[in-house]
Amino acid sequence: MAEILVLVDHVDGEVKKVTLELLTLANRLGEAAAVWVGPGYEGAKDKLGEYGAGKVYLAADEELTSYVVAPKAALLAQLVNEKSPAAVLVAATGEGKEVAGRLAVKLGSGVLTDVVDVAEGFVAEHSIFGGAIISHARVKNGTPIIAVRPNSVAPEASAATPAEETVTVTLSDADKGARITERVVEEKGERPDLTEAAIVVSGGRGVGGAENFKIIEGLADSLGAAVGASRAATDAGWYPHSFQVGQTGKTVSPQLYVAVGISGAIQHRAGMQTSKTIVAINKDAEAPIFELVDFGVVGDLFQVAPQLTEEINKRK
């Protein structure tokens, strides 16, 4: 089967969930070959093997992570020219999409971004206009470069023992044009990361104010969930924009999504509609969110959410 390159998204050796999704997708289409850039591989190789990386191209030179984006594109271009893979998969994050664009220019290949699935023949599926339309596209020229939206594919373990190949790349002056001068570690609380959480509880305009988000946080903590917010809530300053779920925020696809006081505008639905089970609490029985849910509660969130939190805590 043809080899498919997967650019590993990691932080200090901790592999991001989206990489496991990409490995799963790659193994459906061919043979997954992970491309590791920078230090920290020793602590991550077992995870890559667990999710089916049959091969790892290891570029551990710390210099490659000292510059912004360009070295990764240069490394991938070199590997494509040397190994002739069937496709290259990257995460459709801000950095991943820039890598994809740079790589496409270097190779003269087509690039597809914000893909939610890939079928045989590398036909990519897109969910557009807030999920109202599904479109399909395929690269006509060169090696397909596909940026896959996080949380689009359920990661599936498929144990393998990766063969490791050390690779080096010579960076041009252009590749060194933007140097990283400082890294700041974002402080994390005890809640899981929003984009990787199995359960998400989000609050919207119906919460009524920043002080009331403690109700959302209490429910989330009882479930071991991440906290999200609608655009209306973040624009009002009730919760930080980094927690916004929606078309202009983050896309989530947890096992359980609880929407509290969220009307269900198409902007918000675009960011959470692929969740496996959706529960909504809203006092407006005609709210659009109820068209999407598996379970809906028509009621005052200030009564329902605290009672739900209390009942969950009783059952622990």
JOZICOR-V532138 format. One record per helix or strand of 3 or more residues. SS is the DSSP state (hx for helix, st for strand). FROM is the first residue (numbers start at 1). LEN is the number of residues. If there is no record, write none. Layout:
# JOZICOR-V532138
ss->SS from->FROM len->LEN
ss->SS from->FROM len->LEN
This chain:
# JOZICOR-V532138
ss->st from->3 len->5
ss->hx from->17 len->13
ss->st from->31 len->7
ss->hx from->41 len->3
ss->hx from->45 len->6
ss->st from->55 len->5
ss->hx from->62 len->4
ss->hx from->70 len->14
ss->st from->87 len->5
ss->hx from->94 len->14
ss->st from->111 len->5
ss->st from->117 len->3
ss->st from->123 len->6
ss->st from->133 len->5
ss->st from->144 len->5
ss->st from->163 len->4
ss->hx from->194 len->3
ss->st from->199 len->5
ss->hx from->205 len->3
ss->hx from->210 len->14
ss->st from->226 len->4
ss->hx from->231 len->5
ss->hx from->241 len->3
ss->st from->256 len->5
ss->hx from->266 len->4
ss->st from->277 len->6
ss->hx from->288 len->4
ss->st from->295 len->4
ss->hx from->301 len->14
